[in-house]
Amino acid sequence: MSRSDDVLRLHRLAHAGGSAALLEWLSARLGGWTGVVDAGRGRGPETAVRGAAELSARGVRSAVLHAPGSATLLFALDGGRALAAVLEQPHHPDAATLLADAAVPLAIVLRAEEAARREERAALAESRAREAVLHLLMNGRLSTAHQIAGALGPSLPEPMRMYLVECRAGRRAEVARRCEELTDGRAWIVRCPVYVRHLIVLVPAGPAAVPAGHDPLAEALVAVAPDCTVGVSGELPLREAPAAYHQAFHALAVARERDERHARFGPGPELVLAAHEAGAGWAQALLAPLHAYEPRRPQDPGGQELRTTAHAWLNFTSHATRLLKIHRNTLAARIRLVEALLGLDLARLGDQAALSLALRLTPGAWRGIAATAAAAPGLDAVLRDPRVTAWARAQLSALSGPDAPPGARATVRAWLAHDAQLAAAAAALGVSVPGARKRLTRIEVLLERSLLQSPSARHDLWLAHRAEELAG
């Protein structure tokens, strides 16, 4: 093989396979160890590392170190590194020429790989910063969220509409680019930290963003790929980002069953508004031990962190580990501590629903709102309030309406009675698990709420059924 063939092969390998392919070929061609050594890091054979240090110290471009039975050939690269080959004697006669020819494409490809790694690290840092902004929004820290978002760009939209896009994980970048194009770069886009197939998009609300009668943004996003589905929230102020997320998530459950693959959240009465006056005192009394909790050790979670953990677990169950960036055993230990502090059994759907409502009724309690265990009504007293009764009847009316599938109310009641456990509910109904799942999927479309995937409407449904029972 001629020198020109070797040079051509080296450049092709560098272009197609990078530094690893080039070095692997050199090792096979020369019959010895070949690699890049860095004197500062001390990686590689001892003689090669020592030689790289000598090259750097003396300012020379190449050197040969002899040892009994072997020779180390070195050619300087940038950054204090060197291309080195440790070869047995006698070595390949063209080894020095081949290494000299390889040093140029190797240096180029190493710089390209380093640039790609820096770009990847920068993209990861931006992604995590955007995720941090999402966490701040969901926890009501708007001022800090605005500061970070302003540095990253664009600014957070106010008011806004939230789009929740579901697609293959590999398509999220493509969907994000399309969304930026369609909104002229005004959308705030973040990859969902919980579901790898979800992309969360905050878009400026108003007639210009969402014309009446249809949603061109949602239509364009679902057109990206056959597996894309979009749920859209109502128009809300930025401070209500948690509500917007729940709305978009419920709309997504409806969109999966529609031919057009996108849906807007169906407006309806809000439990928090209906129960606020009657339930605020009850909620503060229930959560008082949590707000007053002081950990024994500095590294243990305090009351605020336990509250955040409980809220994440109620919304995402075991997937909350992804949102909170903690181990599943840590999550389980924190939930047990919340149970002990509040006297709840969070394996029971009723206790989950009570805690969910209490957390929603006291969104600012963790920032210092006084919460005492003074005399307060129990949950049943809150659910007996006429405004809550009206909300419950409105929530459940669709289950008995003309569009309801046969046995819809009985299916939901059995599912709730068995703590939203599908297998137990199926056994109680005398149907298979796939049959019960199919029934609940149809009911999701009827109620325009997600039931089987978290965040689920199961807590509100339990409270609605309980309020209806008390009113009856």
C-alpha positions as a Markdown table, in Angstrom:
| # | Residue | x | y | z |
|---|---|---|---|---|
| 1 | Met | 0.0 | 0.0 | 0.0 |
| 2 | Ser | 1.4 | 3.4 | -1.0 |
| 3 | Arg | 1.8 | 6.4 | 1.2 |
| 4 | Ser | -0.9 | 8.3 | -0.7 |
| 5 | Asp | -3.3 | 5.3 | -0.1 |
| 6 | Asp | -2.5 | 5.5 | 3.6 |
| 7 | Val | -3.1 | 9.2 | 3.8 |
| 8 | Leu | -6.4 | 8.9 | 2.0 |
| 9 | Arg | -7.4 | 6.1 | 4.3 |
| 10 | Leu | -6.5 | 8.2 | 7.4 |
| 11 | His | -8.7 | 11.1 | 6.3 |
| 12 | Arg | -11.6 | 8.8 | 5.4 |
| 13 | Leu | -11.4 | 7.2 | 8.8 |
| 14 | Ala | -11.2 | 10.5 | 10.6 |
| 15 | His | -14.2 | 11.8 | 8.7 |
| 16 | Ala | -16.4 | 8.6 | 9.1 |
| 17 | Gly | -15.3 | 7.1 | 12.4 |
| 18 | Gly | -13.6 | 9.9 | 14.3 |
| 19 | Ser | -10.5 | 9.6 | 16.4 |
| 20 | Ala | -11.3 | 6.1 | 17.8 |
| 21 | Ala | -11.5 | 4.5 | 14.3 |
| 22 | Leu | -8.3 | 6.3 | 13.2 |
| 23 | Leu | -6.3 | 5.1 | 16.2 |
| 24 | Glu | -7.7 | 1.6 | 15.9 |
| 25 | Trp | -6.6 | 1.3 | 12.3 |
| 26 | Leu | -3.1 | 2.7 | 13.2 |
| 27 | Ser | -2.7 | 0.1 | 15.9 |
| 28 | Ala | -3.6 | -2.7 | 13.5 |
| 29 | Arg | -1.4 | -1.3 | 10.8 |
| 30 | Leu | 1.7 | -0.9 | 13.0 |
| 31 | Gly | 1.2 | -3.9 | 15.2 |
| 32 | Gly | 1.4 | -2.1 | 18.6 |
| 33 | Trp | -0.3 | 0.2 | 21.0 |
| 34 | Thr | -1.3 | 3.6 | 19.5 |
| 35 | Gly | -3.2 | 6.4 | 21.2 |
| 36 | Val | -3.3 | 10.0 | 22.4 |
| 37 | Val | -1.5 | 10.7 | 25.6 |
| 38 | Asp | -1.8 | 13.8 | 27.8 |
| 39 | Ala | 1.1 | 14.4 | 30.2 |
| 40 | Gly | -1.1 | 16.5 | 32.4 |
| 41 | Arg | -3.6 | 13.6 | 33.0 |
| 42 | Gly | -1.0 | 10.8 | 33.0 |
| 43 | Arg | -3.1 | 8.4 | 30.9 |
| 44 | Gly | -1.4 | 5.8 | 28.7 |
| 45 | Pro | 1.8 | 3.7 | 28.9 |
| 46 | Glu | 4.4 | 5.2 | 31.2 |
| 47 | Thr | 7.0 | 5.7 | 28.5 |
| 48 | Ala | 4.5 | 7.5 | 26.3 |
| 49 | Val | 3.3 | 9.8 | 29.1 |
| 50 | Arg | 6.9 | 10.6 | 30.0 |
| 51 | Gly | 7.7 | 11.3 | 26.4 |
| 52 | Ala | 4.6 | 13.6 | 26.0 |
| 53 | Ala | 5.8 | 15.6 | 29.0 |
| 54 | Glu | 9.3 | 15.9 | 27.4 |
| 55 | Leu | 7.8 | 17.1 | 24.1 |
| 56 | Ser | 5.8 | 19.8 | 25.9 |
| 57 | Ala | 8.7 | 20.9 | 28.1 |
| 58 | Arg | 11.3 | 21.1 | 25.3 |
| 59 | Gly | 8.9 | 22.6 | 22.7 |
| 60 | Val | 9.7 | 20.0 | 20.1 |
| 61 | Arg | 7.3 | 18.4 | 17.6 |
| 62 | Ser | 8.4 | 14.7 | 17.6 |
| 63 | Ala | 10.7 | 12.3 | 19.5 |
| 64 | Val | 11.6 | 8.6 | 19.7 |
| 65 | Leu | 12.2 | 6.9 | 23.1 |
| 66 | His | 14.1 | 3.7 | 23.1 |
| 67 | Ala | 13.7 | 0.9 | 25.6 |
| 68 | Pro | 14.9 | -2.7 | 25.7 |
| 69 | Gly | 13.0 | -4.4 | 22.9 |
| 70 | Ser | 10.7 | -1.5 | 22.1 |
| 71 | Ala | 10.5 | 2.0 | 20.8 |
| 72 | Thr | 8.0 | 4.8 | 21.6 |
| 73 | Leu | 7.3 | 7.2 | 18.7 |
| 74 | Leu | 5.7 | 10.5 | 19.6 |
| 75 | Phe | 4.2 | 13.4 | 17.5 |
| 76 | Ala | 3.0 | 16.6 | 19.2 |
| 77 | Leu | -0.6 | 17.6 | 19.0 |
| 78 | Asp | -2.2 | 20.8 | 20.5 |
| 79 | Gly | -3.1 | 21.2 | 24.1 |
| 80 | Gly | 0.0 | 19.4 | 25.5 |
| 81 | Arg | -1.1 | 16.1 | 24.0 |
| 82 | Ala | 0.8 | 13.7 | 21.7 |
| 83 | Leu | 0.1 | 10.9 | 19.3 |
| 84 | Ala | 2.1 | 8.0 | 20.6 |
| 85 | Ala | 2.9 | 4.5 | 19.3 |
| 86 | Val | 4.6 | 1.9 | 21.5 |
| 87 | Leu | 6.1 | -0.7 | 19.0 |
| 88 | Glu | 8.3 | -3.8 | 19.4 |
| 89 | Gln | 11.7 | -3.7 | 17.8 |
| 90 | Pro | 12.2 | -4.0 | 14.9 |
| 91 | His | 9.1 | -1.9 | 14.2 |
| 92 | His | 7.3 | -1.1 | 10.9 |
| 93 | Pro | 9.8 | 0.7 | 8.6 |
| 94 | Asp | 7.2 | 3.4 | 7.7 |
| 95 | Ala | 5.9 | 3.9 | 11.2 |
| 96 | Ala | 7.3 | 7.4 | 11.6 |
| 97 | Thr | 6.0 | 8.6 | 8.3 |
| 98 | Leu | 2.6 | 7.1 | 8.9 |
| 99 | Leu | 2.3 | 8.7 | 12.4 |
| 100 | Ala | 3.4 | 12.0 | 11.0 |
| 101 | Asp | 0.7 | 11.8 | 8.3 |
| 102 | Ala | -1.9 | 10.8 | 10.9 |
| 103 | Ala | -1.2 | 13.6 | 13.3 |
| 104 | Val | -2.8 | 16.3 | 11.0 |
| 105 | Pro | -6.3 | 14.6 | 10.5 |
| 106 | Leu | -6.2 | 13.4 | 14.1 |
| 107 | Ala | -5.7 | 16.9 | 15.5 |
| 108 | Ile | -8.6 | 18.2 | 13.4 |
| 109 | Val | -11.0 | 15.4 | 14.4 |
| 110 | Leu | -10.0 | 15.8 | 18.1 |
| 111 | Arg | -10.9 | 19.5 | 18.0 |
| 112 | Ala | -14.2 | 18.7 | 16.3 |
| 113 | Glu | -15.0 | 16.1 | 18.9 |
| 114 | Glu | -14.2 | 18.4 | 21.7 |
| 115 | Ala | -16.4 | 21.1 | 20.1 |
| 116 | Ala | -19.2 | 18.6 | 19.8 |
| 117 | Arg | -18.8 | 17.7 | 23.5 |
| 118 | Arg | -18.9 | 21.3 | 24.5 |
| 119 | Glu | -22.0 | 21.9 | 22.5 |
| 120 | Glu | -23.6 | 18.8 | 24.0 |
| 121 | Arg | -22.7 | 20.1 | 27.5 |
| 122 | Ala | -24.1 | 23.5 | 26.7 |
| 123 | Ala | -27.3 | 22.0 | 25.4 |
| 124 | Leu | -27.7 | 19.9 | 28.5 |
| 125 | Ala | -27.1 | 22.9 | 30.8 |
| 126 | Glu | -29.7 | 24.9 | 28.9 |
| 127 | Ser | -32.2 | 22.0 | 29.1 |
| 128 | Arg | -31.6 | 21.7 | 32.9 |
| 129 | Ala | -32.0 | 25.5 | 33.3 |
| 130 | Arg | -35.3 | 25.4 | 31.4 |
| 131 | Glu | -36.4 | 22.5 | 33.6 |
| 132 | Ala | -35.5 | 24.6 | 36.6 |
| 133 | Val | -37.7 | 27.4 | 35.3 |
| 134 | Leu | -40.5 | 24.9 | 35.0 |
| 135 | His | -40.0 | 23.8 | 38.6 |
| 136 | Leu | -40.1 | 27.4 | 39.8 |
| 137 | Leu | -43.3 | 28.1 | 37.9 |
| 138 | Met | -45.0 | 25.0 | 39.3 |
| 139 | Asn | -44.0 | 26.1 | 42.8 |
| 140 | Gly | -45.2 | 29.7 | 42.4 |
| 141 | Arg | -41.8 | 31.4 | 42.3 |
| 142 | Leu | -42.5 | 33.6 | 39.4 |
| 143 | Ser | -39.9 | 36.3 | 40.1 |
| 144 | Thr | -37.0 | 33.9 | 40.0 |
| 145 | Ala | -38.5 | 32.1 | 37.0 |
| 146 | His | -38.7 | 35.3 | 35.1 |
| 147 | Gln | -35.1 | 36.2 | 35.9 |
| 148 | Ile | -33.7 | 32.8 | 34.6 |
| 149 | Ala | -36.0 | 32.8 | 31.6 |
| 150 | Gly | -35.0 | 36.3 | 30.6 |
| 151 | Ala | -31.3 | 35.2 | 30.5 |
| 152 | Leu | -32.2 | 32.1 | 28.4 |
| 153 | Gly | -34.8 | 33.7 | 26.2 |
| 154 | Pro | -37.5 | 34.1 | 25.2 |
| 155 | Ser | -39.4 | 35.8 | 28.1 |
| 156 | Leu | -42.2 | 33.8 | 29.7 |
| 157 | Pro | -45.6 | 34.6 | 28.1 |
| 158 | Glu | -48.2 | 36.4 | 30.1 |
| 159 | Pro | -51.0 | 35.4 | 29.8 |
| 160 | Met | -50.3 | 32.0 | 28.3 |
| 161 | Arg | -51.7 | 28.8 | 26.9 |
| 162 | Met | -49.9 | 25.5 | 27.6 |
| 163 | Tyr | -49.4 | 22.9 | 24.9 |
| 164 | Leu | -48.5 | 19.4 | 25.9 |
| 165 | Val | -47.1 | 17.5 | 22.9 |
| 166 | Glu | -46.7 | 13.7 | 23.0 |
| 167 | Cys | -44.4 | 12.1 | 20.5 |
| 168 | Arg | -41.5 | 9.7 | 20.2 |
| 169 | Ala | -38.6 | 10.8 | 22.3 |
| 170 | Gly | -36.4 | 11.1 | 19.2 |
| 171 | Arg | -38.8 | 13.6 | 17.7 |
| 172 | Arg | -38.9 | 16.1 | 20.5 |
| 173 | Ala | -36.1 | 18.2 | 19.0 |
| 174 | Glu | -37.9 | 18.3 | 15.6 |
| 175 | Val | -41.2 | 19.3 | 17.3 |
| 176 | Ala | -39.4 | 22.0 | 19.3 |
| 177 | Arg | -37.9 | 23.5 | 16.1 |
| 178 | Arg | -41.2 | 23.4 | 14.4 |
| 179 | Cys | -42.9 | 25.2 | 17.3 |
| 180 | Glu | -40.2 | 27.9 | 17.3 |
| 181 | Glu | -40.8 | 28.5 | 13.6 |
| 182 | Leu | -44.6 | 28.7 | 14.0 |
| 183 | Thr | -44.5 | 31.1 | 17.0 |
| 184 | Asp | -41.6 | 33.3 | 15.7 |
| 185 | Gly | -39.5 | 32.2 | 18.6 |
| 186 | Arg | -42.0 | 33.5 | 21.3 |
| 187 | Ala | -42.8 | 30.0 | 22.7 |
| 188 | Trp | -41.1 | 28.8 | 25.9 |
| 189 | Ile | -40.2 | 25.2 | 25.3 |
| 190 | Val | -39.0 | 22.6 | 27.9 |
| 191 | Arg | -38.7 | 18.8 | 27.8 |
| 192 | Cys | -40.9 | 17.2 | 30.4 |
| 193 | Pro | -38.7 | 15.9 | 33.2 |
| 194 | Val | -41.2 | 13.1 | 34.0 |
| 195 | Tyr | -42.4 | 11.7 | 30.7 |
| 196 | Val | -39.7 | 11.2 | 28.0 |
| 197 | Arg | -42.3 | 11.5 | 25.2 |
| 198 | His | -43.7 | 14.8 | 26.3 |
| 199 | Leu | -42.7 | 18.4 | 25.4 |
| 200 | Ile | -44.2 | 21.3 | 27.3 |
| 201 | Val | -44.8 | 24.5 | 25.4 |
| 202 | Leu | -45.9 | 27.9 | 26.8 |
| 203 | Val | -47.3 | 30.1 | 24.1 |
| 204 | Pro | -48.6 | 33.7 | 24.3 |
| 205 | Ala | -52.4 | 33.6 | 24.6 |
| 206 | Gly | -54.8 | 35.7 | 22.6 |
| 207 | Pro | -56.5 | 35.8 | 19.2 |
| 208 | Ala | -53.2 | 36.1 | 17.4 |
| 209 | Ala | -51.9 | 32.9 | 19.0 |
| 210 | Val | -55.1 | 30.8 | 18.9 |
| 211 | Pro | -57.7 | 32.0 | 16.4 |
| 212 | Ala | -61.3 | 31.1 | 17.3 |
| 213 | Gly | -62.7 | 27.9 | 16.0 |
| 214 | His | -59.5 | 26.0 | 15.4 |
| 215 | Asp | -55.9 | 25.8 | 16.7 |
| 216 | Pro | -53.3 | 26.1 | 13.8 |
| 217 | Leu | -50.4 | 25.5 | 16.2 |
| 218 | Ala | -51.8 | 22.2 | 17.4 |
| 219 | Glu | -52.7 | 21.2 | 13.9 |
| 220 | Ala | -49.2 | 22.0 | 12.6 |
| 221 | Leu | -47.5 | 20.1 | 15.5 |
| 222 | Val | -49.5 | 16.9 | 15.0 |
| 223 | Ala | -48.6 | 17.1 | 11.3 |
| 224 | Val | -44.9 | 16.6 | 12.2 |
| 225 | Ala | -45.4 | 12.9 | 12.6 |
| 226 | Pro | -48.2 | 10.3 | 12.8 |
| 227 | Asp | -47.4 | 9.6 | 16.5 |
| 228 | Cys | -47.7 | 13.3 | 17.6 |
| 229 | Thr | -50.7 | 14.2 | 19.9 |
| 230 | Val | -51.4 | 17.6 | 21.5 |
| 231 | Gly | -53.4 | 18.6 | 24.5 |
| 232 | Val | -54.0 | 22.4 | 25.0 |
| 233 | Ser | -54.9 | 24.2 | 28.2 |
| 234 | Gly | -57.2 | 27.2 | 28.5 |
| 235 | Glu | -55.9 | 30.8 | 28.6 |
| 236 | Leu | -54.5 | 31.4 | 32.0 |
| 237 | Pro | -52.1 | 33.8 | 33.8 |
| 238 | Leu | -48.6 | 32.5 | 34.3 |
| 239 | Arg | -49.1 | 32.1 | 38.1 |
| 240 | Glu | -51.6 | 29.3 | 37.3 |
| 241 | Ala | -49.0 | 27.2 | 35.4 |
| 242 | Pro | -49.8 | 24.1 | 37.6 |
| 243 | Ala | -53.5 | 24.3 | 36.6 |
| 244 | Ala | -52.5 | 24.9 | 33.0 |
| 245 | Tyr | -50.4 | 21.7 | 33.0 |
| 246 | His | -53.3 | 19.6 | 34.5 |
| 247 | Gln | -55.6 | 21.0 | 31.9 |
| 248 | Ala | -53.3 | 20.2 | 29.0 |
| 249 | Phe | -52.7 | 16.7 | 30.4 |
| 250 | His | -56.4 | 16.0 | 30.6 |
| 251 | Ala | -56.8 | 17.4 | 27.1 |
| 252 | Leu | -54.1 | 15.1 | 25.9 |
| 253 | Ala | -56.0 | 12.1 | 27.2 |
| 254 | Val | -59.0 | 13.2 | 25.0 |
| 255 | Ala | -56.8 | 13.9 | 22.0 |
| 256 | Arg | -55.4 | 10.3 | 21.9 |
| 257 | Glu | -58.9 | 9.1 | 21.0 |
| 258 | Arg | -59.6 | 11.7 | 18.4 |
| 259 | Asp | -58.8 | 11.4 | 14.6 |
| 260 | Glu | -57.4 | 15.0 | 14.6 |
| 261 | Arg | -55.0 | 14.0 | 17.5 |
| 262 | His | -55.4 | 17.3 | 19.3 |
| 263 | Ala | -57.9 | 18.7 | 21.8 |
| 264 | Arg | -58.5 | 21.8 | 23.9 |
| 265 | Phe | -59.3 | 21.5 | 27.6 |
| 266 | Gly | -63.1 | 21.5 | 28.2 |
| 267 | Pro | -63.9 | 24.2 | 30.7 |
| 268 | Gly | -65.8 | 23.2 | 33.8 |
| 269 | Pro | -66.2 | 24.2 | 37.5 |
| 270 | Glu | -63.1 | 24.2 | 39.6 |
| 271 | Leu | -63.0 | 22.3 | 42.9 |
| 272 | Val | -60.6 | 24.7 | 44.5 |
| 273 | Leu | -62.9 | 27.7 | 43.8 |
| 274 | Ala | -65.9 | 25.8 | 45.0 |
| 275 | Ala | -64.2 | 24.6 | 48.2 |
| 276 | His | -62.0 | 27.5 | 49.1 |
| 277 | Glu | -64.2 | 29.3 | 51.6 |
| 278 | Ala | -65.4 | 26.2 | 53.3 |
| 279 | Gly | -62.1 | 24.3 | 53.1 |
| 280 | Ala | -59.3 | 26.7 | 53.8 |
| 281 | Gly | -59.4 | 26.3 | 57.6 |
| 282 | Trp | -59.7 | 22.5 | 57.3 |
| 283 | Ala | -56.7 | 22.4 | 54.9 |
| 284 | Gln | -54.5 | 24.5 | 57.1 |
| 285 | Ala | -55.4 | 22.4 | 60.2 |
| 286 | Leu | -54.6 | 19.1 | 58.3 |
| 287 | Leu | -51.3 | 20.4 | 57.0 |
| 288 | Ala | -50.2 | 22.2 | 60.2 |
| 289 | Pro | -47.9 | 19.3 | 61.4 |
| 290 | Leu | -46.2 | 19.3 | 57.9 |
| 291 | His | -45.6 | 23.1 | 57.9 |
| 292 | Ala | -44.3 | 23.0 | 61.5 |
| 293 | Tyr | -42.0 | 20.1 | 60.9 |
| 294 | Glu | -38.3 | 20.7 | 61.6 |
| 295 | Pro | -35.9 | 17.9 | 60.6 |
| 296 | Arg | -33.5 | 16.5 | 63.2 |
| 297 | Arg | -30.5 | 16.7 | 60.9 |
| 298 | Pro | -29.6 | 19.5 | 58.4 |
| 299 | Gln | -29.4 | 17.1 | 55.5 |
| 300 | Asp | -32.9 | 15.8 | 56.1 |
| 301 | Pro | -35.9 | 17.3 | 54.2 |
| 302 | Gly | -37.9 | 20.0 | 55.9 |
| 303 | Gly | -41.6 | 20.8 | 55.8 |
| 304 | Gln | -41.4 | 22.6 | 52.5 |
| 305 | Glu | -39.5 | 19.8 | 50.8 |
| 306 | Leu | -41.9 | 17.2 | 52.2 |
| 307 | Arg | -44.8 | 19.2 | 50.9 |
| 308 | Thr | -43.2 | 19.4 | 47.4 |
| 309 | Thr | -42.5 | 15.7 | 47.5 |
| 310 | Ala | -46.1 | 14.9 | 48.5 |
| 311 | His | -47.5 | 17.1 | 45.7 |
| 312 | Ala | -45.2 | 15.5 | 43.1 |
| 313 | Trp | -46.1 | 12.0 | 44.3 |
| 314 | Leu | -49.8 | 12.7 | 44.2 |
| 315 | Asn | -49.5 | 13.9 | 40.7 |
| 316 | Phe | -47.0 | 11.4 | 39.2 |
| 317 | Thr | -46.8 | 8.5 | 41.7 |
| 318 | Ser | -43.5 | 6.6 | 41.2 |
| 319 | His | -42.5 | 8.9 | 38.3 |
| 320 | Ala | -42.0 | 11.7 | 40.8 |
| 321 | Thr | -38.4 | 10.4 | 41.2 |
| 322 | Arg | -37.7 | 11.9 | 37.8 |
| 323 | Leu | -39.2 | 15.2 | 38.7 |
| 324 | Leu | -37.5 | 15.5 | 42.1 |
| 325 | Lys | -34.2 | 13.8 | 41.0 |
| 326 | Ile | -34.2 | 11.5 | 44.0 |
| 327 | His | -34.0 | 7.7 | 44.4 |
| 328 | Arg | -37.2 | 5.7 | 44.7 |
| 329 | Asn | -36.2 | 4.6 | 48.2 |
| 330 | Thr | -35.8 | 8.3 | 49.2 |
| 331 | Leu | -39.2 | 9.0 | 47.7 |
| 332 | Ala | -40.8 | 6.1 | 49.7 |
| 333 | Ala | -39.1 | 7.2 | 52.9 |
| 334 | Arg | -40.4 | 10.8 | 52.5 |
| 335 | Ile | -44.0 | 9.6 | 51.8 |
| 336 | Arg | -43.9 | 7.5 | 54.9 |
| 337 | Leu | -42.8 | 10.5 | 56.9 |
| 338 | Val | -45.6 | 12.6 | 55.5 |
| 339 | Glu | -48.1 | 9.8 | 56.4 |
| 340 | Ala | -46.7 | 9.7 | 60.0 |
| 341 | Leu | -46.8 | 13.5 | 60.4 |
| 342 | Leu | -50.4 | 13.9 | 59.0 |
| 343 | Gly | -51.9 | 10.6 | 60.3 |
| 344 | Leu | -52.8 | 9.5 | 56.8 |
| 345 | Asp | -52.7 | 6.2 | 55.0 |
| 346 | Leu | -51.7 | 7.2 | 51.5 |
| 347 | Ala | -52.3 | 3.7 | 50.1 |
| 348 | Arg | -56.0 | 4.7 | 50.4 |
| 349 | Leu | -57.4 | 6.8 | 47.6 |
| 350 | Gly | -59.6 | 8.8 | 50.1 |
| 351 | Asp | -56.5 | 9.9 | 52.1 |
| 352 | Gln | -54.7 | 10.8 | 48.8 |
| 353 | Ala | -57.7 | 12.9 | 47.7 |
| 354 | Ala | -57.9 | 14.7 | 51.0 |
| 355 | Leu | -54.2 | 15.6 | 50.9 |
| 356 | Ser | -54.4 | 16.6 | 47.3 |
| 357 | Leu | -57.3 | 19.0 | 48.0 |
| 358 | Ala | -55.5 | 20.4 | 51.1 |
| 359 | Leu | -52.4 | 21.1 | 49.2 |
| 360 | Arg | -54.3 | 22.9 | 46.4 |
| 361 | Leu | -56.3 | 25.0 | 48.9 |
| 362 | Thr | -53.1 | 26.3 | 50.6 |
| 363 | Pro | -50.7 | 27.1 | 47.7 |
| 364 | Gly | -48.9 | 29.7 | 49.8 |
| 365 | Ala | -48.7 | 27.9 | 53.1 |
| 366 | Trp | -45.1 | 26.8 | 52.6 |
| 367 | Arg | -44.0 | 30.4 | 52.3 |
| 368 | Gly | -45.1 | 31.2 | 55.9 |
| 369 | Ile | -48.9 | 31.4 | 56.1 |
| 370 | Ala | -49.9 | 30.6 | 59.6 |
| 371 | Ala | -51.4 | 27.1 | 59.9 |
| 372 | Thr | -52.6 | 25.9 | 63.2 |
| 373 | Ala | -54.5 | 22.8 | 64.3 |
| 374 | Ala | -57.2 | 25.0 | 65.8 |
| 375 | Ala | -60.8 | 23.7 | 65.7 |
| 376 | Ala | -61.7 | 23.3 | 62.0 |
| 377 | Pro | -64.3 | 21.3 | 60.1 |
| 378 | Gly | -63.5 | 17.8 | 58.9 |
| 379 | Leu | -63.4 | 16.9 | 55.2 |
| 380 | Asp | -67.0 | 15.7 | 55.2 |
| 381 | Ala | -68.1 | 19.1 | 56.5 |
| 382 | Val | -66.2 | 20.8 | 53.6 |
| 383 | Leu | -67.8 | 18.4 | 51.1 |
| 384 | Arg | -71.3 | 19.1 | 52.4 |
| 385 | Asp | -71.0 | 22.8 | 51.4 |
| 386 | Pro | -73.7 | 23.6 | 48.8 |
| 387 | Arg | -71.0 | 25.0 | 46.4 |
| 388 | Val | -69.0 | 21.7 | 46.6 |
| 389 | Thr | -72.2 | 19.7 | 46.1 |
| 390 | Ala | -73.0 | 21.7 | 42.9 |
| 391 | Trp | -69.5 | 21.1 | 41.7 |
| 392 | Ala | -69.7 | 17.4 | 42.4 |
| 393 | Arg | -73.0 | 17.0 | 40.5 |
| 394 | Ala | -71.6 | 18.9 | 37.5 |
| 395 | Gln | -68.5 | 16.7 | 37.5 |
| 396 | Leu | -70.5 | 13.5 | 37.6 |
| 397 | Ser | -73.4 | 14.4 | 35.4 |
| 398 | Ala | -71.7 | 13.2 | 32.2 |
| 399 | Leu | -71.6 | 9.7 | 33.7 |
| 400 | Ser | -75.4 | 9.4 | 33.5 |
| 401 | Gly | -75.9 | 11.5 | 30.4 |
| 402 | Pro | -77.1 | 10.3 | 27.0 |
| 403 | Asp | -73.5 | 10.0 | 25.7 |
| 404 | Ala | -72.3 | 7.8 | 28.6 |
| 405 | Pro | -71.4 | 4.2 | 27.8 |
| 406 | Pro | -73.4 | 1.5 | 29.6 |
| 407 | Gly | -72.3 | 1.1 | 33.2 |
| 408 | Ala | -70.1 | 4.2 | 33.2 |
| 409 | Arg | -71.1 | 5.3 | 36.7 |
| 410 | Ala | -70.8 | 1.7 | 38.1 |
| 411 | Thr | -67.4 | 1.3 | 36.5 |
| 412 | Val | -66.0 | 4.6 | 38.0 |
| 413 | Arg | -67.6 | 3.8 | 41.4 |
| 414 | Ala | -65.9 | 0.3 | 41.5 |
| 415 | Trp | -62.6 | 1.8 | 40.4 |
| 416 | Leu | -62.7 | 4.4 | 43.1 |
| 417 | Ala | -63.8 | 2.0 | 45.8 |
| 418 | His | -60.8 | -0.2 | 45.1 |
| 419 | Asp | -58.3 | 2.8 | 45.4 |
| 420 | Ala | -58.0 | 3.2 | 41.6 |
| 421 | Gln | -56.4 | -0.3 | 41.3 |
| 422 | Leu | -57.4 | -1.6 | 37.9 |
| 423 | Ala | -57.0 | -5.3 | 38.6 |
| 424 | Ala | -59.2 | -5.1 | 41.8 |
| 425 | Ala | -61.8 | -3.0 | 40.0 |
| 426 | Ala | -61.9 | -5.5 | 37.1 |
| 427 | Ala | -62.5 | -8.4 | 39.5 |
| 428 | Ala | -65.3 | -6.5 | 41.3 |
| 429 | Leu | -67.0 | -5.7 | 37.9 |
| 430 | Gly | -66.5 | -9.3 | 36.7 |
| 431 | Val | -64.5 | -8.3 | 33.6 |
| 432 | Ser | -61.0 | -8.7 | 32.4 |
| 433 | Val | -58.3 | -6.1 | 33.2 |
| 434 | Pro | -58.1 | -5.1 | 29.5 |
| 435 | Gly | -61.9 | -4.8 | 29.5 |
| 436 | Ala | -61.9 | -2.5 | 32.6 |
| 437 | Arg | -59.1 | -0.4 | 31.0 |
| 438 | Lys | -61.1 | -0.1 | 27.8 |
| 439 | Arg | -64.1 | 1.1 | 29.8 |
| 440 | Leu | -62.1 | 3.7 | 31.6 |
| 441 | Thr | -60.5 | 4.9 | 28.4 |
| 442 | Arg | -64.0 | 5.6 | 27.0 |
| 443 | Ile | -64.9 | 7.4 | 30.2 |
| 444 | Glu | -61.7 | 9.6 | 29.9 |
| 445 | Val | -63.1 | 10.9 | 26.6 |
| 446 | Leu | -66.5 | 11.4 | 28.1 |
| 447 | Leu | -65.2 | 13.4 | 31.1 |
| 448 | Glu | -62.4 | 15.0 | 29.1 |
| 449 | Arg | -60.1 | 14.1 | 32.0 |
| 450 | Ser | -57.1 | 11.7 | 32.3 |
| 451 | Leu | -57.9 | 8.7 | 34.6 |
| 452 | Leu | -55.4 | 6.0 | 33.8 |
| 453 | Gln | -52.2 | 8.1 | 33.5 |
| 454 | Ser | -51.0 | 10.6 | 36.1 |
| 455 | Pro | -51.7 | 13.3 | 36.8 |
| 456 | Ser | -55.1 | 11.7 | 37.0 |
| 457 | Ala | -58.5 | 13.1 | 37.9 |
| 458 | Arg | -59.0 | 10.2 | 40.3 |
| 459 | His | -58.7 | 12.4 | 43.4 |
| 460 | Asp | -61.3 | 14.9 | 42.2 |
| 461 | Leu | -63.6 | 12.0 | 41.2 |
| 462 | Trp | -63.3 | 10.4 | 44.6 |
| 463 | Leu | -64.2 | 13.8 | 46.3 |
| 464 | Ala | -67.1 | 14.3 | 43.9 |
| 465 | His | -68.5 | 10.9 | 44.7 |
| 466 | Arg | -68.1 | 11.5 | 48.4 |
| 467 | Ala | -69.8 | 14.9 | 48.2 |
| 468 | Glu | -72.7 | 13.3 | 46.2 |
| 469 | Glu | -73.1 | 10.6 | 48.8 |
| 470 | Leu | -73.2 | 13.2 | 51.6 |
| 471 | Ala | -75.7 | 15.3 | 49.8 |
| 472 | Gly | -77.9 | 12.2 | 49.0 |
